[in-house]
Amino acid sequence: MQIINDIKLDFDDVLIRPKRSKTVSRSKVSLNRSYQFLNSVAEWEGFPIIAANMDCVGTMAMAEALAKHNAMTCLHKHYEVSDLAKFYCSSNKVAERTFYTLGIKNKDFEKLGAVLNWKEWHTTINHYCCDVANGYTDHFVNCVKRLRDLVGEQAIIMAGNVCTPEMVQELLISGGADIVKCGIGPGSVCSTRIKTGIGYPQLSAICECSEAAHGMGGHVCADGGCKTPGDVVKAFAAGADFVMLGGMLAGADECEGEWEYDTMILHPDDQKCLELEVPVLKKKKSLKFYGMSSKEAQEKYNGGLKDYRAAEGKCVEVPYKGSALDIVQEIQGGLRSACAYVGTDKLKNLSKCATFIRCNRTHNRVFED
């Protein structure tokens, strides 16, 4: 047994200190990033936010919306082969900003092969996310390498999840990944830390993993833990190249799943409306949102929770939030303002200009529930 006494930090443990700035206006701040990769010859440019590959968030509608901001989406694993093939063929500009997600079972690779060889379509996919909850196994590293061998050096591969530097390097070197997804247990509907005691405070995980990746030309995607635009700022300031969002996008119009509606009849006399067959307006109220290792997800996709495992996710109702475009715009506004506060007009320089200070309280909570 070993105890590490170094302090490890989360988003709520720090603020970023403002500095003298020559930035004239936050409107002049550039949020575009451009990347070259360790194991791929491809290049990427855009706004480095990624919608998580959760079944209600990682949707084709989300991909269409986020592509308007030059951002990315990881499609969830449960679309049919024909739907995926049609999407990648009919939405080329959107597909360029969309990750195809797969797991590590043989059936996942068989499904990918079926998409790539869809008889009625010529399908090209350049972005892949090899996704498991526990990225620390040799089998996972071998599966990432198998994916690299299959898709070649033209493709960009993201793999995870892990939360420590040595495994980041292992996935980059031995697995052939380009981006390593970092975060064990920080997600809003993840209960891994409660059920297993396993995890790592997310801010420190990003700092340590990004340092390990950048030293060898790799990249990291911070996955989980962002509740506010300020948390997204802190993730980029800590060294993340990409930031993945689930809970912050859950409840947007572009989400799929079980919605609860407020029903409004367009007439003061309900009975008369029914008799006249007046149309009923349904207004979205909330969305059922759950972790992909939750009991709900296991029952939906795997025939129930196996007797050898515990559910490591929870199910909640999230309020309707409107368009994902508005959510992303709020994030972009926070990032531009943060860059102006620390003296840079480019997102790519944020981590160089940011100084974190530890604190006991990040903001005034007097009017919070």
N, C-alpha and C positions, 0 to 999 in steps of 0.2 A: 504493500500500500504506500502510495506517495501523495503528499499534499503540496500543491503549488501555492505559495503564499502571495505571488504577484497579484495585484488588483486587476481584475478584468471588468470592462465597462460595457454598458448598454446605452442606447440612445437617450434614455431618461437620466443618465448620470452626468451628462455633459451639455455645455453650450459652446458656441463658437465666438471667440472674442472679435469684436469689430476692430478695424484698422483704418488708418488714414488712406483715403482712396482718391485716385485721379479720374475714376469713372464718372463721366458727366451725367449719365442717366442709365437706369436699369434697362431701358428700352434698347440700349446699345450692346447689351450682353449677348454673346453668341452661345447658344446651347447645343450646337452641333458638335459631334465628335467624329473623328475619322480614325479607323483602326486597320492595321495589318496584323496578321496572326502568326502564331508559332508553327502550326502544322498545316495551315491552309494557304494557298496562294491567293485566295479571295481577299477583297478589301471591303470595308463597310463604312458607311457614313450616315449619320442621322442623329436623332434624339434618343439617347440610350436608356429608355424605359422599356420594360418588357412585361406584358400581362402574363400572369402565371398560368400554367397548364392545368388548372383546376376546371372541373367540368362545367361550372356555371360562368367562369371568367374567361377561360381560354377558348373563345368561340370565334367562328368565322366572321360574325358581325363585329366583334371586338377588333379583329384584325383589320377589317375595312375602316373602322373608326380611327384606330391608333395610327394607321398608315398615313392618315391625313396630317398627323403631326410628325411624320417620319420616325415614329416609334415602332416597337416590335410586339408581337404576340406569340406565345407558345400555345399552339392548339392542344386541346386535351386529347387523351389517347383513345377516346371511345367513338369517334366518327366512323361511319362505314367506309369501306374502301372506295366505293363509287363516288361518294360525296367528297372525299379527299382528292380523288383524281380530277373530278370536275372543278373543284376549287383551285387547284394548282394550275390547271390549264386555262381557266376562264378569268382568273384574277392575277395576271402575271406581275403587275406592279405591287399588288398587295402581297402576293406570295414571296416577293423578294424581301419582305419584312416579316415573314412568318416562319417560325420553327415547327417542323414536324416532330412530334414527341413520340418516343417509344420506350418500352421497358427493356428487361433483360431476358425475357423468356423467348424460346424459339418461335412461339406464335407471333411475338412482336416483330421479329425479323421476317417471318413469312408474310405478315400483313404489309410490311414496308415493301417487300418484293412485289406483292400484288399491286400496290399503288404505282410503283415505278414501271411495271409492265402492263398497266391497264390497257386492254386491247383497243379501246375506242379513243384513247387519248395519248398524246405524246407528253409525258409528264416529266418536268425537271424540278427538282427540289435542291436548294443550296444550303439550307439551314436545318440542323438536326439537334434535338435535345434528348440525350439519353438520361432518363430520370428514374431514380429510386430514392427511397427514404434514407437508406444507409449505404453511402458510397465508399465504405471502408473495406469491402471484401475484394479478394483477388478476382473472384468471378466477375464483379462489376468492372474492374479494370480491363479484364479480358474481353468483356462485351463491348466496351468503348473502342478497344483496338479492333474488334471484329467489325464494328460499324465503320471505322476509318478505312479499313481494308475494302469494305463494300462500296463506299461512296467516293473514295479517292481524295486527292488534295484540293479539288475544286470546292469542296463543301466546308462549311464552318460547323464545328461540333461543339456543343455545350454539354457538360456532364456534371452530375452531382446527385445528392448533396453531401458535402463534407464541411468541416469548420476549422481545420488545422493545416498549417503550412506544408508539412511533410506529405500529406495526401493530395494537396493541390499539385505539388511537384510530381508525384507519382502519376496522376491522371494526365498531366501535360506531357511527361516524358514517355511513360510506358503505355498509356492509353491513347495518346495521339489527340487529346482534346485541345481545343483552342481557348475555350472559356470554361472555367470551373465554377459551378454554382455553390455558393457558400451560405450555410445556415442550417443548424440542427436545432429544431424546436422553437424558433422565435415567432412562428406564424400565428395569426390571430385565432385560428381554429385548429391549431396543433396542440396535442397534449402529450407529446413524446417526453418532455422534461418531467411532467407529473407522473406518467406511467413508468418511466424507465430511469429517471434521474440523470439522463444523458443530455449534454448540451454544452454550449459555450456562449457567453454574452456576445451579442451580435456586433457591436461596434468594435470590440477587440478582435473578434473573428475576422472582420473585414480588413482591419489594419494589418494583421499578421499574415493573412492569406494573400492580400494584394501585394505586400512586400515580397513574398515568396514567388508569386507569379510574375511580377514585373521584372524581377531580377533575371529572368530567363526568357522574357519576351512573350509571356502568357498573359491572360486576362481573367478577371473574376466578375461574377454577377452576384450581388448581394441579394439573397432570397429570404424575405421574411422580416417581420418586426417593425415595418414602417406603418405608423398610424396616422401621420400628418405629413404635409409637405416639408416641414422642418426636419423630420426624420429622414426623408429622401435626401435633403441637403446634407445631413450628417453622414449618410452612407457614401455619397460621392466625395465628401471632404475627407473621409477615412481611407479613400483609395479605390472604391468600387469603380469599375469600368462601365458596368450596367447595373441597374436596380430593377428587381422583379417585384411586382405588386399583385397581391390577391385580394385581401380584405379591403384595401382602399378603392378598388374597382368594383367590388361586389355590390350589387344593388343598382348598377348602371343599366340604362336601357338595353345595352348590347349583351347583357348577361342572359343565359338560358337557365331553365330550371323551374322550380315550383314557386310561382308568384302568388302573393295574397293581394286581393283587389278590394278597393272601396267601390261599391256599386252605386252609381248615380243615375236615376231615371230622369229623362229630359222632359218632365211634365209634373206639375204640382199634384195631380191626381193619379196615384199609382195604379189604382184599379182601371181607370180609364185608359192609362198607358198600355196596360196589358191587353185590354179589349181592342185598342186601335193598333196594336203591335208597334208601338213607338220604340225606336232603337234605344238600347241601354248603353250608357257610357261606363266603361270600366277603367278606373284609375289605379295604377300600380301603387301598392302600399308598402310591401316588404318582400324580401326574397329569402328563401331557405338556403342557407350557406353552410357548408360542412367541409371538414378536412378530408383529403383523399385516402386517409387511413382510418377514417371514422367508421363506426358501425353502419351508418347510413350508406356510405360509399361501398363498403364491403357487401352489403345486402343487395345493392343495386347492380354491381358489376361482377361480383365473385361468388354469388350464390350464398352469401352469408359469411359471418365471421368464423374462421377456422378455430378449432378447439385448442390449437397450440399458440395462439397469439391473442394479444389484447388490442382493443380499439385505441389508436393513438391520435384520435381527432375528435372534435366535438361538433355539434350542430347548433346553429343560432339563426335568428331572424335578423336580417340587416334591413334598414329602412331604404326606401327608394331614393336614389340620388340624382336622377336625371341622366343627362348624356355623359358618356365617358369623355367626350371632348371637353366638357366643362371641368371635369376632375383633372384631366391632364393640364388644362390651362392654368388651374390653381397651382399645380406643382411647378409648372414653368415659371409662373409669377414669383413663387417663393425662391426658386433657384436664381432667377435674375437678381432679385433683391439681395439675396445672400452674397452673390458674387460682388455686387456693388459695395456691400458692407465691408468686405475683406480686401478690396482693392484689385479686382481683376475684371476684365470684360469678356472672359472666355471660361466656359465650364471646365475645359481641360486643365486650367490652372488652379481650380478651386482647392484641390488637395495640397498644392504647394503653398497656397496663401493662408490656409486655415490653421488656426491654433485652438485646440480644445481646452476648455477649463472645466474641471470637475465641480459639481454643484450638488446641493441637497434638494433643490427645487428648481425646475426649469421655467415654470410660469405660474401665474396667479390662477388658482382653481376655485375662486370663491363662488362663481356662478355655474360650475360644473355639477352634474348630477352625482 
